[in-house]
Amino acid sequence: MKRLIKSYLNRNLIIDFLILCSFCLISLIYFKPVLSGKKIKQSDIDQFSGMSRQIVEHREKFNEEPYWLDNAFLGMPTYQVAAKYPFDVLDKVDNLIRFLPRPADYLFVYLLSFFLLLKSMKVRSDYAFFGSIAFAFSTYLIIILGVGHNTKALAIGYTPLALAGLFKILNQRILTGILICSIGLGLQINANHYQMTYYFMMLMGLILIISTLIVRNKNPKTSFTKIGAFASSVLIAILLNSSSIMATKEYSEFSTRGSSDISINADGSEKQDLNGLSKDYITEYSYGKLESLNLIIPRFMGGGSSDLIEKDTEFFKSLSNYDPQSANLIYQNARLYWGDQPIVAAPAYIGISVFYLFIISLFYLDKKTLGWVVPSLLFALFLSWGKNFSSLTNLMIDYFPFYDKFRAVSSIQVIIELLIPLIATIGVFKIFEGKNPEKMNNKKIIYPSLIFIATLFLFLMFGESIFSFQSEREVFGAYPEILDMILNERKSVFREDVMRSIFIVSAVFISIFAVKKKYLSKKYIVPILTIIVLIDLWSFNMNYVNDDNFTNSSKVKTPFNINEIDKEILSDKSDFRVYESFRGFVNGRTSFFHNSISGYHAAKPKRMQDIYDFYLLKNELDVLDMLNVKYIIDINQSGNIELKTNQNVLGSAWFVDEVENVESPNEELLGLSNLDFKTKCISVNLESKIYNERSKNKIKVVEKTPNKITYKVSAIDTGFIVFSEAFYKNGWEAKVNGQIKKHQKVNYLLRGLEVEKGEYEIVFSFDPPIVKTGSFLMAGSNILLLILIIFYFRNQLKNVR
């Protein structure tokens, strides 16, 4: 063991340790308000706080996982909200790595993971440090921390570690590769953002196929060994996340990501997409072909969709010609952004300095690397165009497994944001530290550089006449005098950023040229390039994520202000739900204070979504009676928030006189429009039947938690009860006096149960079998991972000896 430790120390472990310490420091400096106890205000996390409120309360009170929440969307599993699972060793590993305050911890993961990737590719530590900076400060990676896409950030952050394992496998370090890839990919899956995992698995699959079956086809046996090793890594990573993956797969059919129960739309037309999300919804956020230049010229398309024009401009001065009200209206609606997407927080800028280094690095890459780099980049770019490259996108949606389960296809550009700094770093390392760098052909640097800078000059001179600077959805399209002023400001920021790009590229080129011509010592090149990249990316990112994003921790802990209406509702201790109609269906605020039928989630329960689309969106509110909505909050004619009490609410559960069979889910959903919920229910699964003595039968809730509801029943005859709870067939179990009894789906999304006469308790409890099965598999995979680690260190000891 002493030899092993000494061996590691001889490999510049101390330098690497100091670099890791610098990563901590850099992360804390960028997000320096965390040092004074402040927390970042993230809009998505505010909404998440509303969704997870009940889960947190249940954990604190009962010290257990509920796996079901009742405060949003009528009820749903917590699998894709904030569930924790037994034997989840990767969650503990993640917590160990992310020891810094949020969001500095995510930035640290970016830096650490990319550093380990470059080190695994035998890039020297100082160059790996540079590459980590280039990757971690890519604008998109910082922006998602600002808005609270934390799971996405974490999935992206752990991807380089998974790639490190893959490259070890490709270099025939099989055991090491399997271990690193299993842990890296396992942590990525554990982040719980399956869209990012899906995209990066596509990348890894492409690299593997090209590297083994095409580029390295000389030894088929070796190729199959590598494929088998990678497949083993994927399997272990999946097993380490068994509970989450299996539970999510189960829930997906209950959500809007699963196949639709109905074949019609809310307007009566025939539904075209029955197997999940519609193509329009999937491709709503598609990068424009021209907009892709934002990757290298940040405000080519004006910036973010909410970016206002600066107040020291000619445009702002010209507003003095209008009355104050009109001037304010014009200013608030004048946007610099002229791209194709409905909402863009900021351009996905990767840094002109990094992209320039990538371009010249291409000329120094071997054919094997070029063989997978270029196809991967083009594949990601073309897919990010979405509806703007419909032939490819439709092909993927129609035929590629699971591609239709994810929206915002523009986010596949994360592959570009990973590969460009990776290749840029490898290229710079080869230019200065490769075999005989003095003998390298400097024309490979000079000619591409001159062409690159000349192209930027062409943009500067002719860009204003080449590009329209006008979008298809101009607010002031009918007011040419206002639109012309806006177009001038767009041209102005375009010129500024092209000039900025020219200066940055020139600085990088001069630095490289000075070192190659020995005007400057080679030891300065990494610090110089690192400083330029930091200035390039850090300065731009600070426009969007900066100290202003932070606030007192108390405001983050309680993201929504309670009002008098909330207080009045909270004084009612009975069981009911609340609907804030003026906030719409997608909001987490209501769920933060009350049990709600709305919520905030990317994969909403599909039946509740249908109820909203077919009824609530059309202001047909009678369905609220069966959803136990006692309080409705809306805006009155005076513009004030008003509380209304629903006098017809049917409560938590009630007996009905009749069950009517309908032939299809379409009929069941549409049948709610003229149904007397108090006396009758409809169902696809039950036979029609009449019941007596409804009015004399009684039922009430005596105890309720998210995962367990106890009712007291008094029935003088056989009856049928409708429960105002979401029907979910996997996990919910009904017991009558301790005896299991099967319940059914009624009224399209509620639970129904036939009961005998007598006095007894009905207990609904949620104990999902999928979690138990997953936990068993996770326990086994932990043992398998431990065996891998033991074998790895055993081999290391042998090598040292």
Protein Blocks (a to p, Z undefined) as FASTA:
>chain_A
ZZmmmmmmmnommmmmmmmmmmmmmmmmmmmmlmnopacddfklmmmmmmmmmmmmmmmm
nopafkiafkgghiacfklmmpccehilklmmmmmmmmcccfklmmmmmmmmmmmmmmmn
opafklmmmmmmmmmmgmklmmmmmnopamlmmmmmmmmmmmmmmmmmmnopmklmmmmm
mmmmmmmmmnopaklmmmmmmmmmmmmmmmmmmmmmmbmmlmmmmmmmmmmmmmmmmmmm
mmmmmmmmmmmmmmmkbccfbfcdfkopacfblnbccfklmmmpccdfklmmmmmmmkln
opafklccdfkbfklmmmmmpcfklmmmmmmmpcfblcfbfbdfbacdebjklmmmmmmm
mmmccfklmmmmmmmmmmmmmmmnmmmlmmlmmmmmmmmghklmpghkllmmmmmmmmmm
mmmmmmmmmmmmmghkllpcfklmmmmmmmmmmmmmmmmmmmmmmpgoiafkbfklmmmk
lmmmmmmmmmmmmmmmmmmmmmmmmmmmmmmmmmmnopacfklmmmmmmmmmmmmmmmmm
mmmmcfklpccfklmmmmbccdfklmmmmmpmcdcddddfknojbdcklmmmmccfbdcd
fbdcfklmmmmmmmmmnopaklmmmnopabdcdddfkopacddddfkbgbjbdcdfbdcd
dfbfklmmmmmmmccfkloccdfkbccdddehklmpccddfbdcfkbccdddddfbdcdd
dddbdddfbhpacdeehiacddddeehiaccddddedddddddddddfklmmmmmmmmmm
mmmmmmmmmmmmmmmmmmmZZ
